[in-house]
Amino acid sequence: MQSLKERTALFILKHLKESADHSWCKKMLHRFTLPSSVHSHATYRVWQRRCYDMNIWSEKKRLEKLNYMHANPVKRRLVSQPGDWPWSSWRFYHLGDATLLTMDKLP
């Protein structure tokens, strides 16, 4: 994951810098610029720091992460119930409904 993030960030920044004469490229490059208050060797940040990958080794951890994902739209006040978010896997896991979102069910 680290390699993917690093490579894509370098690609994005390279192309934004090369196309800085376009206003939207300049705007995006500005958005990626770190403020002076951030103590970092980098000038830009494309990816959020809080996002990271992890291996799931237990059923308890799998359910914890699945429930966390299903609760996100409710926490953000986009819907009142997890099943109301149309792109959530909640309906698939809890109702067996695969009409909108079909996937392989994790064991």
N, C-alpha and C positions, 0 to 999 in steps of 0.2 A: 504494500500500500504506500509506503514511504517513497519508493521508487516511482510509482505511478504519479503521486502528487508532485514530486520534484520535477519529473519530466514534463508534465502538463503545465505546471507553473512557468517553467523556463520557456516553453513553447508559446504560451499565451503572452508573457511579458515581451518576448522577442518580437512577436508580430504586432503588438500594440506600439512598441517603440518605433518599429519600422514604418508604421502607419500613423504616426502622431500628428500628421497634417490633417487627418480626419478628426472632426470635433468629438465624435463619440469615442474614438480610440484614446484621445487625450483625456476625456472625462473618465474612462474606465481606468486608465493608468493612474490618474489622480486618486481614484477610489481605492486602489490597491496600495497606495503610498502610506507607509506607517507614520504616525505622528512622532514628533521629536521626543515625546514623553515615554515612548516605548524603547526600552533598553534592549536593542537587538542589533546584530551585525548586518541584518538585511535592510534594504530600503523599501521593499514591497512585500506584501503578504497576500497571496491569492486564496489560499485555503485557510479555513478557521482553525485555530489551535486546538479547540476542544474536541474536534472530530478525530477519532482514532479507531483503528480496527482491533479486534480481540477474538481469540478463539473461544468458542463455547463448548465446554467439555461435559457439562452436567445438564440433566433435565430441569433442575431447579433454575439454573442460570438461563437456559433457553426460554423457559416460561417468563422469567423476570424481564428479559429483553423484548419478548413478543408483547407482553402486557404494556411495557414502556412505550413501544412503537404505536400500539393501538390507542394509548391514552394521549399521545401528542396532539391530535386535532382538537380534543376536548380541552386540554390544557391551554392551547392557543385560542380557545373560544371560537373555533371555526364551526363546531357542531356541539350539540348537547350530549350526545351518546357516541361511543366509538363506532357503532354500526351505521351511523348516519353519514360517515365520511365515505364517499363512493369508491375511493382508490385504496382503501384500507383492506388488509387481509382479514380483518375481524369477522366479516360476514362469512368468509370461506371457512375459517377455523371454528366459529361458534354456531353457525347455522347450516354449514355445508353448501352455501350458496356460491356457485361458480359462474353465475350468469354474466357478471361484469368483469370479474378478475379471476382467471383460471391459473392455477399454480400446482406444483407438486407439494403435497402436504408433508411436512416434516414428521418423522416418526415420533 
